[in-house]
Amino acid sequence: MVRRPAAPMADDRGALRREVLALVALVALVDGIFVAIYFAAGLAAASGGLKLGYTLLWTMATLVVVLRSLGRIRAARLTRRQAARRG
């Protein structure tokens, strides 16, 4: 998968910490939403194919959030490292 680099971030530990906390919070939010939909829609009694499709959709949504967040965490780490070399 090819993508452009994440936007540069502030070169402090706070930026890195915020990005890690955002990753955890966003994954928890996505999981909470999908679990709520699962029970609200009564998917427990759905066919195996529908459950599989729902699981794939859930996994893809989580993957998008994680890849985006990891890119931002990497950018924060690289920015910090470059600032340390200059300083």
Steps between C-alpha positions, in 0.01 A plus 500: 500500500647831393398819672639842553677581827299634789514872569785601733412550865642686796828354622405441862406190696150636541430463128608137505298428812191671355524292183530173694203595719304600188576157348369319806194724526412471130532121499282481812247733334487295179461179701228654715307617195524163326405305814197729551392452136550123532261476792256769383463334160465153652790360303548222756215318326616588147638260242866404498563694180355820641704462819814443293431810290438706812824373654691592184350850502587540869855379440549736206371799700737414785787455255442844348505661844813311608696569181415870511597524865823303460601732216448800725693334784787425263501861380513623860790267581695600189445869569624453857804306382590761238466781756731312738764465229484871420501607863 
